[in-house]
């Protein structure tokens, strides 16, 4: 009875407002409100609901069929309304008051998340044969979508009875009533019979069909959503596809699963997660399709794969995964491990067994035999990047030319967005926002056209000046910038400092133990002048974010000063010159850049950039211009990339997967034999 109590509470709130209308111009009188309330407050059904079209699997197979089914459903609603008006007489105006109250219920419940109340409203709506607007229907959809997992079910093969809402059932079957359909799916079917299907309504109906054990019909339903501008899959999202894919995988319908997964990869609005790749790969693995002696997967070559079974098909699929995914979870690693053990343990080391659901994969450092199928957790050598099990060496995957350009263009775009946000109180125009892009491009041009010695290091000036200054007498310390510059020069590097304009002004605000004002002293100004005179300072204009400047500087080719030659330092050169090996210019910053916008837009580029260019450092904080321990420590960029990659392992190919909740240098190793 909780639903009725909640419904009565919301209904009383709406009815007591005194604003009920039958039409836009005509307000309901006391008699109208009383009659409508008499029906709505009833706790027992007035008549049976006979709307069989709500149980239909297909609604929009094609345009003509859609019109036919819409007409059929409108006739059903009309007959239901006619029966209602006979059972509970009211005039057309009073009926419209009822319709408006149910619409207001949808608005109220969507605003305050009162899904229990709306369950009763939905039954009342069906009982009265009400045809609501698209907007009202969308409100009902929104509420039921948000709480779909909590809703009760009602019979789908027999006419709906009002008292069914009290049954404590959840998408199950019994011998007397048959399969049961949840309310969200019923609302979605109602919407799609009357109006154009949406991604949300299709998603709800797909879930219902999958729950009823009919994934093929659910997949067919995906085609009923109007196509997008590119003519492909409209606005279908991952949540719409995923129940169907999971059902295919659970039933070992591998060809159907691979077909659907390929469609998902090509869908413009579907953004795949690591777990989705693991789902399809582990399903094929557990069914033995990655064995070289397995039966062929008939759909594979039709979908563009060069192989339809064995290690080659696995390599092709993981190569696709590596293009979209950076790392997996330990649960996914365990799933992949168990999938191979279940189907191919005869190709693995003796004694291999499946892991329980919550068990941790044991670490392995035993060198694998030739032609042995290997799926194990391994710890890479942090200095040689070598895997002790596969004998493969991992590599640092750098940004290529096209990726550097994408990173450059992304920084330009982000600078515009940031400038608009930073200056929004000034009501800047779109034309004004181009200032940020113009200034950043000007900086890039300066780097590429300046002559002389190329910059081999870029210093995040603000980050260096604030290092360790979070004490009472802390300040923006220019001497720390100078210290870092001189330390790098002693290592045969040539740094440039990127500094926001505010720190070159006579007075500026800082936030160290609370906001306060700092005055630029004469000796501090001398540091600025020293850098400026040497050509090693770039001042970022006010209103522009300095992050984008030092990030862009790290990927600059510096064409004029380098003559087109690489500045990177190999191991031999590093030893001879007392420098760090790796990419140049390196970026000196301790900025953790958590949730950086660029990471959200381009996670792979962001990770490759940080792995290749970022150098962290540490030294004892200065007090004014004094430091009691003038030593500095550097942590060099990563020696090998923390992303999915394949490398030669004797006669085979070894794949190493970073795992988010394992140690930094631990990997999931999968190596399939090519000759067994």
SESEVEX-882231 format. One record per residue (C-alpha): residue in three letters; y, z, x. Coordinates in steps of 0.001 Angstrom, whole numbers, plus 500000, padded with zeros to 6 digits. Example, Ala and Ser with C-alpha at 12.3 -4.5 7.8 and 13.67 -1.06 7.14 Angstrom:
ATOM   senu    north       up     east
ATOM    Ala   495500   507800   512300
ATOM    Ser   498940   507140   513670
***
This chain:
ATOM   senu    north       up     east
ATOM    Unk   500000   500000   500000
ATOM    Unk   502308   500017   503026
ATOM    Unk   503203   496385   502384
ATOM    Unk   504346   497145   498841
ATOM    Unk   506359   500171   499946
ATOM    Unk   508099   498072   502561
ATOM    Unk   508624   495228   500083
ATOM    Unk   510110   497569   497466
ATOM    Unk   512480   499034   500050
ATOM    Unk   513786   495631   501127
ATOM    Unk   513894   494339   497545
ATOM    Unk   515947   497341   496415
ATOM    Unk   518385   496739   499276
ATOM    Unk   518848   493090   498219
ATOM    Unk   518964   493715   494461
ATOM    Unk   521511   496544   494794
ATOM    Unk   524087   494381   496521
ATOM    Unk   525235   492925   493209
ATOM    Unk   525659   489457   494683
ATOM    Unk   522687   487682   493137
ATOM    Unk   523338   484209   491788
ATOM    Unk   521495   481570   489845
ATOM    Unk   523808   478839   491112
ATOM    Unk   526669   478735   493598
ATOM    Unk   529185   479214   490784
ATOM    Unk   527278   481423   488354
ATOM    Unk   526558   485064   489143
ATOM    Unk   523508   486798   487659
ATOM    Unk   524221   489386   484964
ATOM    Unk   522475   492716   484505
ATOM    Unk   519868   491262   482135
ATOM    Unk   519000   488480   484593
ATOM    Unk   518603   490921   487468
ATOM    Unk   516501   493291   485368
ATOM    Unk   514083   490539   484313
ATOM    Unk   513654   489174   487840
ATOM    Unk   513168   492699   489155
ATOM    Unk   510518   493399   486518
ATOM    Unk   508367   490623   487992
ATOM    Unk   509099   491345   491630
ATOM    Unk   508416   495087   491387
ATOM    Unk   504966   494529   489795
ATOM    Unk   502169   495877   491976
ATOM    Unk   499487   493796   490257
ATOM    Unk   499102   490004   490138
ATOM    Unk   500323   488293   487001
ATOM    Unk   498138   485194   487292
ATOM    Unk   495886   483370   489711
ATOM    Unk   497418   481148   492384
ATOM    Unk   496035   477622   492385
ATOM    Unk   497529   475684   495294
ATOM    Unk   494479   474055   496935
ATOM    Unk   496559   471802   499190
ATOM    Unk   497482   474840   501276
ATOM    Unk   493909   474823   502589
ATOM    Unk   494029   471197   503713
ATOM    Unk   493252   470464   507387
ATOM    Unk   495264   467265   507591
ATOM    Unk   498667   466807   506071
ATOM    Unk   500512   464143   508055
ATOM    Unk   497827   461685   509156
ATOM    Unk   500203   458796   508526
ATOM    Unk   503415   458236   506593
ATOM    Unk   501789   456933   503405
ATOM    Unk   499194   459692   503397
ATOM    Unk   501937   462257   504007
ATOM    Unk   503877   461047   500961
ATOM    Unk   500734   461110   498846
ATOM    Unk   499866   464680   499848
ATOM    Unk   503460   465816   499398
ATOM    Unk   503407   464436   495856
ATOM    Unk   500096   466163   495179
ATOM    Unk   501415   469489   496421
ATOM    Unk   504634   469176   494428
ATOM    Unk   502486   468610   491330
ATOM    Unk   500486   471744   492164
ATOM    Unk   503683   473772   492531
ATOM    Unk   504979   472372   489255
ATOM    Unk   501786   473350   487410
ATOM    Unk   501840   476790   489042
ATOM    Unk   505456   477247   487944
ATOM    Unk   504592   476135   484417
ATOM    Unk   501740   478672   484240
ATOM    Unk   504042   481364   485587
ATOM    Unk   506759   480644   483024
ATOM    Unk   504187   480943   480234
ATOM    Unk   502863   484237   481612
ATOM    Unk   506310   485638   482309
ATOM    Unk   508939   483846   480196
ATOM    Unk   512399   483347   481718
ATOM    Unk   515006   480616   481526
ATOM    Unk   515814   478151   484322
ATOM    Unk   518843   480141   485462
ATOM    Unk   516802   483345   485774
ATOM    Unk   514087   481450   487637
ATOM    Unk   516702   480232   490108
ATOM    Unk   517835   483843   490581
ATOM    Unk   514212   484640   491472
ATOM    Unk   514162   481750   493975
ATOM    Unk   517383   483003   495577
ATOM    Unk   516051   486566   495868
ATOM    Unk   512972   485268   497702
ATOM    Unk   515241   483236   499992
ATOM    Unk   517322   486340   500713
ATOM    Unk   514079   488192   501464
ATOM    Unk   513306   485603   504141
ATOM    Unk   516749   485962   505726
ATOM    Unk   516647   489759   505653
ATOM    Unk   513112   490046   507037
ATOM    Unk   513797   487576   509840
ATOM    Unk   516882   489553   510834
ATOM    Unk   515178   492949   510781
ATOM    Unk   511548   491940   511574
ATOM    Unk   510121   493205   508258
ATOM    Unk   506955   491117   508180
ATOM    Unk   505033   493527   505905
ATOM    Unk   507637   493100   503172
ATOM    Unk   507546   489341   503527
ATOM    Unk   503785   489246   503006
ATOM    Unk   504354   490440   499448
ATOM    Unk   507299   488062   499027
ATOM    Unk   505047   485186   500102
ATOM    Unk   502460   486056   497445
ATOM    Unk   505212   486306   494815
ATOM    Unk   506582   482950   495937
ATOM    Unk   503188   481275   495494
ATOM    Unk   502513   483032   492215
ATOM    Unk   505763   481701   490744
ATOM    Unk   505212   478188   492133
ATOM    Unk   508508   478293   494012
ATOM    Unk   509662   475346   496117
ATOM    Unk   512053   476737   498747
ATOM    Unk   514400   474907   501093
ATOM    Unk   513467   473915   504644
ATOM    Unk   515806   476634   505934
ATOM    Unk   514126   479370   503889
ATOM    Unk   510684   478129   504834
ATOM    Unk   511699   478251   508501
ATOM    Unk   512755   481900   508058
ATOM    Unk   509318   482763   506679
ATOM    Unk   507702   480843   509528
ATOM    Unk   509770   482719   512098
ATOM    Unk   508775   486137   510739
ATOM    Unk   505084   485326   510429
ATOM    Unk   504942   483643   513828
ATOM    Unk   506397   486758   515449
ATOM    Unk   503797   488998   513818
ATOM    Unk   500868   486599   513368
ATOM    Unk   498398   488810   515212
ATOM    Unk   499090   491694   512828
ATOM    Unk   498782   489890   509519
ATOM    Unk   495959   490166   507054
ATOM    Unk   494045   487146   505850
ATOM    Unk   493536   485672   502414
ATOM    Unk   490732   483403   501078
ATOM    Unk   491114   479710   501808
ATOM    Unk   488237   478181   499834
ATOM    Unk   488938   479862   496510
ATOM    Unk   492244   480262   494629
ATOM    Unk   494410   482986   496164
ATOM    Unk   494466   486252   494241
ATOM    Unk   497424   488599   494638
ATOM    Unk   495293   491659   495307
ATOM    Unk   493709   489973   498360
ATOM    Unk   496594   491142   500510
ATOM    Unk   495217   494646   500372
ATOM    Unk   491945   493605   502018
ATOM    Unk   491655   494890   505549
ATOM    Unk   490367   491688   507115
ATOM    Unk   491272   489659   510200
ATOM    Unk   490120   486011   510322
ATOM    Unk   486475   486747   509587
ATOM    Unk   483804   485420   507230
ATOM    Unk   481591   487064   504637
ATOM    Unk   478954   485778   502243
ATOM    Unk   481046   486138   499089
ATOM    Unk   484427   484683   499971
ATOM    Unk   483696   482238   502810
ATOM    Unk   486012   481521   505706
ATOM    Unk   489379   483175   505573
ATOM    Unk   492799   481808   506472
ATOM    Unk   495706   483869   507741
ATOM    Unk   499096   483939   506071
ATOM    Unk   501009   482321   508971
ATOM    Unk   498807   479233   508725
ATOM    Unk   499314   479097   504961
ATOM    Unk   503103   479230   505394
ATOM    Unk   502879   476527   508058
ATOM    Unk   500825   474287   505744
ATOM    Unk   503355   474882   502935
ATOM    Unk   506154   473836   505306
ATOM    Unk   504391   470701   506551
ATOM    Unk   503498   469562   503043
ATOM    Unk   507135   469641   501996
ATOM    Unk   508999   468891   505217
ATOM    Unk   508521   467298   508633
ATOM    Unk   506124   469281   510817
ATOM    Unk   507614   471270   513685
ATOM    Unk   506067   472491   516912
ATOM    Unk   505992   476002   515460
ATOM    Unk   504223   475031   512231
ATOM    Unk   501710   472830   514027
ATOM    Unk   501002   475643   516497
ATOM    Unk   500140   478087   513717
ATOM    Unk   497812   475641   511988
ATOM    Unk   496126   474753   515261
ATOM    Unk   495325   478420   515864
ATOM    Unk   493790   478704   512412
ATOM    Unk   491551   475662   512873
ATOM    Unk   490414   476892   516280
ATOM    Unk   489639   480320   514813
ATOM    Unk   487527   478542   512188
ATOM    Unk   485551   476861   514988
ATOM    Unk   487012   473389   514566
ATOM    Unk   488902   472476   517777
ATOM    Unk   488459   468724   517189
ATOM    Unk   490435   468930   513927
ATOM    Unk   492974   471117   515691
ATOM    Unk   493455   468460   518388
ATOM    Unk   493798   465742   515742
ATOM    Unk   496542   467844   514200
ATOM    Unk   498544   467592   517432
ATOM    Unk   499109   463910   516710
ATOM    Unk   500929   464676   513467
ATOM    Unk   504040   466037   515192
ATOM    Unk   506732   463319   515313
ATOM    Unk   506997   461827   518803
ATOM    Unk   509926   462619   521074
ATOM    Unk   512348   460076   522485
ATOM    Unk   509781   458993   525076
ATOM    Unk   507207   458442   522353
ATOM    Unk   504905   461113   523758
ATOM    Unk   503832   464362   522111
ATOM    Unk   507257   465235   520703
ATOM    Unk   508013   468886   521313
ATOM    Unk   504471   470183   521821
ATOM    Unk   504414   473179   524122
ATOM    Unk   501704   474991   526041
ATOM    Unk   501147   477528   523243
ATOM    Unk   500184   474665   520898
ATOM    Unk   497650   473054   523212
ATOM    Unk   496119   476155   524769
ATOM    Unk   493967   477439   521855
ATOM    Unk   492287   474028   521637
ATOM    Unk   491692   473822   525393
ATOM    Unk   490228   477334   525464
ATOM    Unk   487916   476508   522575
ATOM    Unk   486645   473353   524278
ATOM    Unk   486057   475295   527488
ATOM    Unk   484301   478158   525706
ATOM    Unk   481956   475644   524059
ATOM    Unk   481403   473744   527348
ATOM    Unk   482798   470548   525803
ATOM    Unk   483863   469388   529245
ATOM    Unk   484802   465785   528490
ATOM    Unk   486973   466866   525562
ATOM    Unk   488522   469628   527675
ATOM    Unk   489391   467274   530547
ATOM    Unk   490845   464694   528164
ATOM    Unk   493067   467300   526542
ATOM    Unk   494069   468850   529863
ATOM    Unk   495140   465443   531180
ATOM    Unk   497237   464984   528062
ATOM    Unk   498811   468399   528642
ATOM    Unk   499725   467501   532231
ATOM    Unk   501532   464397   531004
ATOM    Unk   503320   466081   528094
ATOM    Unk   507052   466458   528959
ATOM    Unk   507496   469791   527160
ATOM    Unk   504309   471415   528482
ATOM    Unk   504678   473558   531593
ATOM    Unk   501283   474495   532932
ATOM    Unk   500546   477921   534396
ATOM    Unk   498136   478618   537278
ATOM    Unk   495666   480126   534797
ATOM    Unk   495494   476825   532895
ATOM    Unk   494334   474964   535998
ATOM    Unk   491862   477740   536778
ATOM    Unk   490510   477522   533215
ATOM    Unk   489615   473822   533405
ATOM    Unk   488407   473915   537036
ATOM    Unk   486232   477005   536484
ATOM    Unk   484780   475445   533321
ATOM    Unk   483738   472302   535179
ATOM    Unk   482451   474413   538070
ATOM    Unk   480329   476677   535861
ATOM    Unk   478802   473593   534231
ATOM    Unk   477867   472180   537620
ATOM    Unk   480142   469131   537668
ATOM    Unk   481317   469806   541235
ATOM    Unk   477795   469598   542604
ATOM    Unk   477113   466296   544326
ATOM    Unk   473812   466028   542439
ATOM    Unk   475344   466703   539010
ATOM    Unk   475451   464312   536088
ATOM    Unk   478746   462366   535895
ATOM    Unk   481626   463563   533762
ATOM    Unk   482043   460463   531611
ATOM    Unk   485756   460841   530909
ATOM    Unk   486887   461414   534510
ATOM    Unk   487244   457822   535727
ATOM    Unk   488803   456734   532435
ATOM    Unk   491455   459392   533030
ATOM    Unk   492335   458036   536467
ATOM    Unk   490116   460102   538764
ATOM    Unk   488355   458219   541545
ATOM    Unk   485198   460299   541158
ATOM    Unk   483424   461696   538132
ATOM    Unk   481544   464538   539819
ATOM    Unk   480974   466392   543076
ATOM    Unk   483286   467589   545810
ATOM    Unk   485567   464546   545499
ATOM    Unk   486386   465307   541857
ATOM    Unk   487066   468934   542828
ATOM    Unk   489404   467852   545633
ATOM    Unk   491307   465548   543282
ATOM    Unk   491768   468258   540664
ATOM    Unk   492881   470929   543140
ATOM    Unk   495268   468415   544699
ATOM    Unk   496887   468076   541258
ATOM    Unk   496950   471858   540960
ATOM    Unk   498577   472259   544371
ATOM    Unk   501383   469934   543275
ATOM    Unk   502254   472270   540373
ATOM    Unk   501087   475736   541438
ATOM    Unk   501934   477926   544413
ATOM    Unk   499465   480804   544025
ATOM    Unk   496926   482371   541683
ATOM    Unk   496079   485920   540583
ATOM    Unk   493098   487981   541715
ATOM    Unk   491635   487642   538207
ATOM    Unk   491766   483851   538577
ATOM    Unk   490201   484077   542039
ATOM    Unk   487338   486129   540590
ATOM    Unk   486911   483616   537753
ATOM    Unk   486609   480711   540186
ATOM    Unk   484174   482684   542343
ATOM    Unk   481919   483523   539396
ATOM    Unk   482038   479945   538098
ATOM    Unk   480612   478553   541327
ATOM    Unk   478080   481359   541713
ATOM    Unk   476749   480764   538177
ATOM    Unk   476030   477078   538806
ATOM    Unk   475649   476611   542561
ATOM    Unk   474359   479810   544144
ATOM    Unk   471543   477809   545753
ATOM    Unk   474176   476101   547928
ATOM    Unk   475805   479365   548959
ATOM    Unk   474896   482138   551378
ATOM    Unk   471918   484248   550335
ATOM    Unk   472528   487356   548263
ATOM    Unk   475624   486008   546484
ATOM    Unk   476014   487473   542977
ATOM    Unk   478587   487248   540207
ATOM    Unk   481291   489922   540181
ATOM    Unk   481879   492276   537217
ATOM    Unk   485083   491654   535271
ATOM    Unk   487147   494347   537004
ATOM    Unk   485543   494191   540443
ATOM    Unk   487561   493268   543506
ATOM    Unk   486357   490401   545679
ATOM    Unk   485070   491724   549012
ATOM    Unk   486697   490494   552212
ATOM    Unk   484546   488137   554277
ATOM    Unk   484899   487254   557972
ATOM    Unk   481457   485731   558598
ATOM    Unk   481586   482174   559875
ATOM    Unk   480099   479786   557312
ATOM    Unk   477217   477477   558120
ATOM    Unk   477676   473716   558111
ATOM    Unk   477254   472175   554625
ATOM    Unk   477428   475614   553006
ATOM    Unk   479340   475973   549746
ATOM    Unk   481891   478710   550401
ATOM    Unk   483927   480704   547882
ATOM    Unk   485232   483859   549525
ATOM    Unk   488153   486135   550216
ATOM    Unk   489259   485783   553803
ATOM    Unk   491940   487149   556118
ATOM    Unk   493774   484539   558203
ATOM    Unk   494740   485189   561817
ATOM    Unk   498483   485922   561625
ATOM    Unk   499254   484332   564990
ATOM    Unk   496952   481306   565038
ATOM    Unk   496760   480654   561251
ATOM    Unk   493005   480208   561675
ATOM    Unk   490447   481027   558992
ATOM    Unk   487458   482935   560453
ATOM    Unk   485076   481679   557749
ATOM    Unk   485848   477957   557566
ATOM    Unk   487312   477570   561067
ATOM    Unk   490187   475627   559475
ATOM    Unk   493768   476080   560668
ATOM    Unk   496503   476360   558080
ATOM    Unk   499840   474668   558631
ATOM    Unk   503497   475130   557837
ATOM    Unk   504407   472642   555116
ATOM    Unk   508050   471712   555590
ATOM    Unk   510496   470048   553256
ATOM    Unk   510300   466283   553520
ATOM    Unk   513340   464026   553304
ATOM    Unk   513096   463525   549540
ATOM    Unk   512673   467269   548953
ATOM    Unk   515684   468054   551140
ATOM    Unk   517731   465671   549022
ATOM    Unk   516513   467335   545821
ATOM    Unk   517427   470709   547260
ATOM    Unk   520847   469400   548236
ATOM    Unk   521470   467935   544764
ATOM    Unk   520185   471097   543089
ATOM    Unk   522642   473223   545055
ATOM    Unk   525504   470952   543966
ATOM    Unk   524511   471296   540301
ATOM    Unk   524081   475062   540547
ATOM    Unk   527482   475418   542213
ATOM    Unk   529096   473820   539153
ATOM    Unk   527289   476166   536753
ATOM    Unk   528177   479215   538836
ATOM    Unk   531837   478210   539055
ATOM    Unk   532036   477844   535263
ATOM    Unk   530462   481277   534730
ATOM    Unk   532552   483009   537385
ATOM    Unk   535788   481598   535975
ATOM    Unk   534930   481648   532262
ATOM    Unk   537720   484120   531455
ATOM    Unk   540206   481594   532781
ATOM    Unk   538968   479019   530233
ATOM    Unk   538219   476434   532904
ATOM    Unk   537445   472888   531756
ATOM    Unk   534555   470653   532783
ATOM    Unk   536982   468842   535045
ATOM    Unk   537874   472144   536707
ATOM    Unk   534184   472857   537299
ATOM    Unk   533987   469825   539555
ATOM    Unk   536066   471788   542061
ATOM    Unk   532916   473662   543101
ATOM    Unk   530960   470446   543620
ATOM    Unk   533842   468810   545470
ATOM    Unk   534240   471755   547839
ATOM    Unk   530506   471989   548552
ATOM    Unk   530328   468246   549231
ATOM    Unk   533333   468612   551524
ATOM    Unk   531388   471255   553485
ATOM    Unk   528346   468969   553701
ATOM    Unk   530568   466142   554935
ATOM    Unk   532097   468412   557584
ATOM    Unk   528639   469333   558871
ATOM    Unk   527529   465714   559032
ATOM    Unk   530653   464272   560672
ATOM    Unk   531697   466974   563141
ATOM    Unk   530949   466148   566762
ATOM    Unk   529974   468376   569638
ATOM    Unk   527085   470780   569902
ATOM    Unk   525008   470970   566698
ATOM    Unk   524643   474319   564945
ATOM    Unk   521145   475682   565471
ATOM    Unk   521730   478836   563396
ATOM    Unk   523627   479601   560201
ATOM    Unk   524797   483169   559544
ATOM    Unk   525300   484604   556071
ATOM    Unk   528507   486370   557138
ATOM    Unk   528855   488754   554209
ATOM    Unk   525231   489850   554536
ATOM    Unk   525685   490593   558241
ATOM    Unk   528916   492538   557720
ATOM    Unk   527453   494766   554983
ATOM    Unk   524180   495528   556831
ATOM    Unk   523598   499302   556869
ATOM    Unk   527141   500104   555728
ATOM    Unk   526123   502114   552674
ATOM    Unk   527533   505421   553982
ATOM    Unk   530778   507246   553268
ATOM    Unk   532797   505555   555986
ATOM    Unk   531033   502235   555509
ATOM    Unk   533072   499051   555288
ATOM    Unk   532884   495279   555541
ATOM    Unk   532252   495285   559285
ATOM    Unk   533454   492205   561192
ATOM    Unk   532117   493574   564472
ATOM    Unk   528569   493244   563144
ATOM    Unk   529161   489531   562582
ATOM    Unk   530438   489191   566148
ATOM    Unk   527437   491163   567437
ATOM    Unk   524982   488843   565682
ATOM    Unk   526795   485732   566956
ATOM    Unk   526672   486929   570561
ATOM    Unk   523002   487951   570256
ATOM    Unk   522058   484468   569071
ATOM    Unk   524095   482815   571806
ATOM    Unk   522237   484900   574396
ATOM    Unk   519076   483244   573037
ATOM    Unk   520510   479746   573562
ATOM    Unk   521362   479260   569902
ATOM    Unk   524674   477954   568575
ATOM    Unk   525569   479673   565269
ATOM    Unk   528104   478997   562532
ATOM    Unk   529286   481797   560220
ATOM    Unk   529734   481155   556486
ATOM    Unk   532246   483615   555019
ATOM    Unk   533812   483968   551525
ATOM    Unk   537605   483515   551510
ATOM    Unk   538318   487021   550165
ATOM    Unk   537244   488569   553492
ATOM    Unk   539991   486696   555341
ATOM    Unk   542744   488168   553163
ATOM    Unk   544946   491117   554157
ATOM    Unk   543464   493323   551416
ATOM    Unk   540268   492957   549386
ATOM    Unk   537954   495037   547212
ATOM    Unk   534495   496168   548342
ATOM    Unk   531755   498081   546524
ATOM    Unk   530301   500663   548910
ATOM    Unk   529678   504032   547242
ATOM    Unk   532024   502844   544501
ATOM    Unk   534826   500305   544404
ATOM    Unk   537596   500650   546933
ATOM    Unk   540128   498517   548756
ATOM    Unk   539811   497571   552404
ATOM    Unk   542728   496434   554559
ATOM    Unk   542108   493818   557259
ATOM    Unk   542949   495414   560618
ATOM    Unk   544435   493550   563569
ATOM    Unk   541232   493812   565666
ATOM    Unk   539149   492574   562727
ATOM    Unk   541471   489632   562229
ATOM    Unk   540960   488869   565929
ATOM    Unk   537225   488432   565274
ATOM    Unk   537998   485914   562526
ATOM    Unk   540388   484044   564802
ATOM    Unk   537857   484086   567648
ATOM    Unk   535246   482393   565455
ATOM    Unk   537779   479965   564015
ATOM    Unk   539068   478865   567406
ATOM    Unk   535510   478211   568605
ATOM    Unk   534792   476095   565516
ATOM    Unk   532074   478491   564368
ATOM    Unk   533535   479677   561071
ATOM    Unk   533555   478064   557642
ATOM    Unk   535528   479788   554894
ATOM    Unk   534154   479355   551373
ATOM    Unk   536945   478755   548817
ATOM    Unk   537697   481457   546239
ATOM    Unk   535590   481223   543080
ATOM    Unk   532733   479458   544875
ATOM    Unk   529457   481183   545731
ATOM    Unk   528801   481377   549474
ATOM    Unk   525005   481345   548936
ATOM    Unk   525071   477631   548236
ATOM    Unk   527019   476964   551431
ATOM    Unk   524694   478678   553881
ATOM    Unk   521663   477352   552019
ATOM    Unk   523005   473808   552225
ATOM    Unk   523925   474253   555907
ATOM    Unk   520313   475104   556741
ATOM    Unk   519079   471690   555520
ATOM    Unk   521966   469619   556903
ATOM    Unk   520987   466810   559283
ATOM    Unk   524316   467184   561162
ATOM    Unk   524064   463455   561836
ATOM    Unk   527073   463024   564167
ATOM    Unk   526314   466001   566425
ATOM    Unk   522537   465478   566613
ATOM    Unk   522574   461694   566871
ATOM    Unk   519768   461675   564335
ATOM    Unk   517440   463674   566582
ATOM    Unk   515439   466673   565377
ATOM    Unk   516701   470119   566370
ATOM    Unk   513334   471796   565773
ATOM    Unk   511933   473830   568659
ATOM    Unk   508264   473477   569609
ATOM    Unk   506254   476187   571361
ATOM    Unk   506641   474728   574854
ATOM    Unk   510410   474339   574501
ATOM    Unk   510713   477831   573051
ATOM    Unk   508960   479392   576035
ATOM    Unk   511072   477443   578523
ATOM    Unk   514390   478261   576834
ATOM    Unk   513678   481789   575561
ATOM    Unk   514024   480751   571916
ATOM    Unk   512039   481107   568704
ATOM    Unk   509765   478173   567881
ATOM    Unk   510311   476576   564500
ATOM    Unk   512767   474641   562383
ATOM    Unk   516477   474350   563119
ATOM    Unk   518984   475280   562035
ATOM    Unk   517534   478672   561175
ATOM    Unk   519263   480817   558570
ATOM    Unk   520117   484435   559444
ATOM    Unk   520133   486497   556246
ATOM    Unk   518477   489603   554833
ATOM    Unk   519314   488507   551289
ATOM    Unk   516058   488935   549355
ATOM    Unk   517217   486316   546834
ATOM    Unk   515096   487794   544066
ATOM    Unk   515182   485695   540873
ATOM    Unk   517443   483172   542573
ATOM    Unk   518354   480351   540221
ATOM    Unk   517044   477753   542618
ATOM    Unk   513640   479472   542564
ATOM    Unk   513604   479205   538779
ATOM    Unk   514393   475474   538849
ATOM    Unk   512441   474428   541951
ATOM    Unk   509940   477174   542927
ATOM    Unk   508031   474998   545428
ATOM    Unk   511162   473782   547206
ATOM    Unk   512541   477304   547270
ATOM    Unk   509367   478725   548824
ATOM    Unk   509117   475966   551427
ATOM    Unk   512763   476427   552276
ATOM    Unk   512496   480206   552705
ATOM    Unk   509258   479886   554707
ATOM    Unk   510766   477341   557101
ATOM    Unk   514328   478513   557601
ATOM    Unk   514908   482207   556830
ATOM    Unk   515078   484629   559771
ATOM    Unk   515544   488306   558962
ATOM    Unk   517136   490669   561458
ATOM    Unk   517871   494351   561921
ATOM    Unk   520119   496513   564078
ATOM    Unk   521736   499941   563934
ATOM    Unk   524819   499857   561711
ATOM    Unk   528212   499950   563416
ATOM    Unk   530731   502687   562767
ATOM    Unk   533978   500773   562990
ATOM    Unk   533529   498786   566260
ATOM    Unk   530953   501080   567866
ATOM    Unk   527153   500912   567863
ATOM    Unk   525015   503619   569476
ATOM    Unk   521980   501312   569875
ATOM    Unk   522961   497686   570622
ATOM    Unk   519462   496288   570148
ATOM    Unk   518592   493674   567568
ATOM    Unk   515233   492680   566127
ATOM    Unk   514368   489370   564516
ATOM    Unk   511494   488381   562260
ATOM    Unk   510777   484707   562621
ATOM    Unk   510007   482321   559739
ATOM    Unk   506435   482101   558459
ATOM    Unk   503953   480541   560857
ATOM    Unk   502033   478851   558015
ATOM    Unk   502899   478149   554388
ATOM    Unk   502004   480510   551585
ATOM    Unk   500984   477832   549129
ATOM    Unk   497756   476096   548120
ATOM    Unk   496720   473702   550870
ATOM    Unk   493700   471827   552212
ATOM    Unk   492733   471401   555838
ATOM    Unk   489753   469961   557744
ATOM    Unk   486791   472306   558131
ATOM    Unk   484250   470614   560395
ATOM    Unk   482899   467750   558244
ATOM    Unk   484343   469096   554991
ATOM    Unk   487662   470083   553400
ATOM    Unk   488664   473722   553033
ATOM    Unk   491097   474805   550307
ATOM    Unk   493003   478055   550741
ATOM    Unk   494684   479673   547724
ATOM    Unk   497329   482414   548128
ATOM    Unk   496594   485257   545705
ATOM    Unk   499620   487096   544342
ATOM    Unk   498089   490587   544341
ATOM    Unk   496237   490352   547686
ATOM    Unk   497668   490967   551133
ATOM    Unk   500118   488397   552538
ATOM    Unk   497662   486685   554891
ATOM    Unk   494609   486900   552618
ATOM    Unk   493417   483760   550853
ATOM    Unk   490755   482606   548449
ATOM    Unk   488748   480023   550381
ATOM    Unk   486819   477285   548565
ATOM    Unk   484922   474722   550591
ATOM    Unk   482483   472340   548937
ATOM    Unk   479887   470546   551065
ATOM    Unk   480210   466777   551156
ATOM    Unk   476610   466002   552045
ATOM    Unk   474555   468112   549642
***
